[in-house]
Amino acid sequence: MLRTSDEDRPLPYHARIRDLPTGDRPRERLRDYGAGALSNQELLAIMLRTGDAKENALALATRLLGRYHGLTGLARAAFAELCAERGLGEAKAAQVQAALELGRRLVAAQPEERATIRYASDVANLLQGEMGLLDQEHMRVLLLNTRNQVLGTSEVYRGNVHTAVVRIGELFREALRQNAPAIILAHNHPSGDPTPSQADIAMTKQAISAGELLDVDVLDHVILAQGRFASMQELKQGFS
């Protein structure tokens, strides 16, 4: 007996979105409750606009997010890879990638608006959209004023971030130049696991000691990874 592939199996029937009750339609829900009330699937469905003969836009959005393990995986997908998905094609693939790129640029622009850092989650909100998707480690330094407002962000290294290759003095170069009284270190783990390594802990201890000599406070070291983050200050790893 011939085996049937998943692509050949008939999919369950999905009603067209316009046939759904008004309260279940993504576009109407956005109009009535605002974009923040919608799930990722609903927002993606609005962007896609239509599905195909086998599934509506909402079902297509749900399948794509499941296949790529969420928005971060979808953002990593190559254009040709998206075009090959059933129900997409070049036009929809371009829409998806353009929307995700706009989101990344919006997040990257926020530090210039003097965001205030109160919690590690504020650091993640500023940097996660871009750094969480990088395929190699990047180390960045957030420069803060006395009100914990972001004066700027500088990238000090890319590659394998550890004490053997990162010069501790480089972490403070821009802080000293701009007379910033405090900094927050941030780097990403492409593996997807934000757990601090022993190298991360050692480097953080060295940075704190150097900051004490230079009169620059190291407030935190935040590790970012595909929608997750870890605050070394909150975990008391590297911080006393």
C-alpha positions in Angstrom: 0.0 0.0 0.0 1.4 3.4 -1.0 2.2 5.8 1.9 0.7 9.3 1.7 2.9 12.2 2.5 1.7 15.0 4.8 1.5 17.3 1.9 -0.9 15.0 0.1 -3.3 14.3 3.0 -6.5 16.3 2.8 -6.5 19.1 5.4 -9.4 19.8 7.7 -11.9 22.3 6.3 -11.3 25.9 7.4 -14.1 28.4 6.8 -13.2 31.5 4.9 -12.4 34.3 7.2 -15.3 36.4 5.8 -17.6 33.5 6.7 -16.5 33.5 10.4 -18.5 35.4 13.0 -17.6 39.1 13.1 -16.1 38.7 16.5 -13.6 36.1 15.3 -12.3 38.0 12.2 -8.8 39.4 12.8 -9.3 42.6 11.0 -12.5 43.5 12.8 -10.9 42.5 16.1 -8.0 44.9 15.4 -10.5 47.7 14.6 -12.5 47.1 17.8 -9.8 46.3 20.3 -6.5 47.5 18.8 -3.5 45.6 17.4 -2.2 44.8 20.9 -5.2 42.6 21.6 -4.4 40.2 18.7 -2.3 37.1 18.7 0.7 36.6 16.4 -1.4 34.3 14.3 -4.1 37.0 13.8 -1.6 39.8 13.0 0.2 37.5 10.5 -3.2 36.5 8.9 -4.1 40.2 8.4 -0.7 40.7 6.6 -1.2 37.6 4.4 -4.9 38.7 3.6 -5.8 35.4 1.9 -5.0 31.7 2.2 -5.6 29.1 -0.5 -8.2 26.5 -1.4 -7.1 24.3 1.5 -6.8 26.8 4.4 -7.8 30.3 5.2 -5.3 33.1 6.1 -5.6 32.4 9.8 -4.9 28.7 9.4 -2.0 29.5 7.1 -0.5 31.9 9.6 -0.9 29.3 12.4 0.9 26.7 10.3 3.7 29.0 9.4 4.4 30.0 13.0 4.3 26.4 14.0 6.6 25.3 11.3 9.2 28.0 12.0 8.7 28.0 15.8 7.4 31.5 16.1 8.2 34.9 14.8 11.9 34.6 15.4 12.2 31.5 13.3 10.0 33.0 10.6 12.3 36.1 10.5 15.3 33.8 10.0 13.7 32.1 7.0 15.2 32.8 3.6 13.0 34.4 0.9 13.2 31.4 -1.3 12.3 29.2 1.6 9.1 31.2 2.3 8.2 31.3 -1.4 8.2 27.4 -1.4 5.6 27.3 1.3 2.1 26.2 0.2 -0.1 29.3 0.1 2.6 31.9 -0.1 4.6 32.8 -3.2 6.8 35.8 -3.9 4.2 38.5 -3.1 3.2 37.2 0.3 6.8 36.2 1.2 7.9 39.8 0.4 5.1 41.1 2.6 6.1 38.9 5.5 9.8 39.8 5.3 9.1 43.5 4.8 6.8 43.6 7.9 9.3 41.8 10.1 12.1 44.1 8.9 10.0 47.1 9.8 9.6 45.6 13.3 13.3 45.2 13.7 14.0 48.7 12.6 11.5 50.1 15.0 13.1 48.3 17.9 16.6 49.4 16.8 15.4 53.0 16.7 14.1 53.1 20.2 17.4 53.7 22.0 17.7 57.0 20.1 14.4 58.1 21.9 16.1 58.1 25.3 14.3 55.0 26.6 14.6 54.5 30.3 16.0 51.3 31.7 14.3 50.1 34.9 14.4 46.4 34.4 16.2 43.8 32.4 13.1 43.4 30.3 13.5 47.0 29.1 16.9 46.0 27.7 15.4 43.0 26.0 12.6 45.1 24.5 15.3 47.5 23.0 17.6 44.9 21.6 15.8 41.5 21.4 14.2 42.2 18.0 17.6 42.5 16.3 20.1 40.7 18.5 17.9 37.7 19.2 18.1 36.7 15.5 21.9 37.1 15.0 23.8 33.9 14.0 26.9 34.8 15.9 27.6 36.4 19.2 27.6 40.2 19.4 28.5 42.3 22.5 26.9 45.7 22.9 27.1 48.3 25.6 24.2 50.6 26.6 25.3 54.0 27.8 23.1 55.4 30.6 22.8 58.8 32.2 22.1 59.4 35.9 18.3 58.9 35.2 19.0 55.5 33.6 18.1 56.9 30.2 19.8 55.4 27.2 22.4 57.8 25.7 23.4 55.4 23.0 24.4 51.9 22.2 27.8 50.8 20.9 28.9 47.4 19.5 32.2 46.4 20.9 32.6 42.9 19.6 31.2 40.2 17.3 32.3 36.6 17.4 32.9 34.4 20.4 32.3 36.7 23.4 34.6 35.8 26.3 37.5 37.3 28.2 40.1 35.8 25.9 39.0 38.0 23.0 37.0 40.9 24.5 39.3 43.7 25.8 37.6 44.9 29.0 38.8 48.5 28.3 36.8 48.5 25.1 33.6 48.1 27.1 34.2 51.5 28.7 35.6 53.5 25.7 32.4 55.2 24.7 31.2 55.6 28.3 34.3 57.6 29.1 34.1 59.6 25.9 30.5 60.6 26.5 30.9 60.9 30.3 28.3 58.2 30.9 28.1 57.3 34.6 26.7 53.8 34.0 26.6 51.0 31.4 24.7 47.8 30.8 26.4 45.0 28.9 24.3 42.9 26.5 25.2 40.0 24.2 23.3 37.2 22.4 23.5 33.5 22.5 22.7 32.1 19.0 22.1 28.7 20.6 18.8 30.0 21.9 19.7 29.3 25.5 20.3 32.6 27.5 21.9 30.8 30.5 25.1 32.6 31.4 28.3 30.6 30.8 31.3 30.5 33.1 33.1 32.8 30.5 30.2 35.2 30.8 30.5 35.3 34.6 34.2 35.8 34.5 34.0 38.6 32.0 31.2 40.3 34.0 33.3 40.2 37.2 36.3 41.8 35.3 34.0 44.5 33.9 32.6 45.3 37.3 36.1 45.6 38.8 37.3 47.8 35.9 34.2 50.0 36.2 34.9 50.6 39.9 38.3 51.9 39.0 36.9 54.1 36.2 33.9 55.3 38.2 31.5 53.8 35.8 28.8 51.5 37.2 28.1 48.2 35.5 24.4 47.8 36.3 23.7 44.5 34.5 24.8 42.0 31.9 21.8 40.8 29.9 22.0 37.8 27.6 19.5 37.6 24.7 18.4 34.5 22.8 15.4 34.1 20.4 12.6 35.5 22.5 14.3 34.7 25.9 16.7 36.7 28.0 18.6 36.4 31.3 19.7 39.1 33.7 23.0 38.2 35.3 22.4 40.9 38.0 19.0 39.3 38.9 20.6 35.8 38.9 23.5 37.1 41.0 26.0 35.6 38.6 29.0 37.8 38.4 27.3 40.4 40.7 27.8 40.2 44.5 
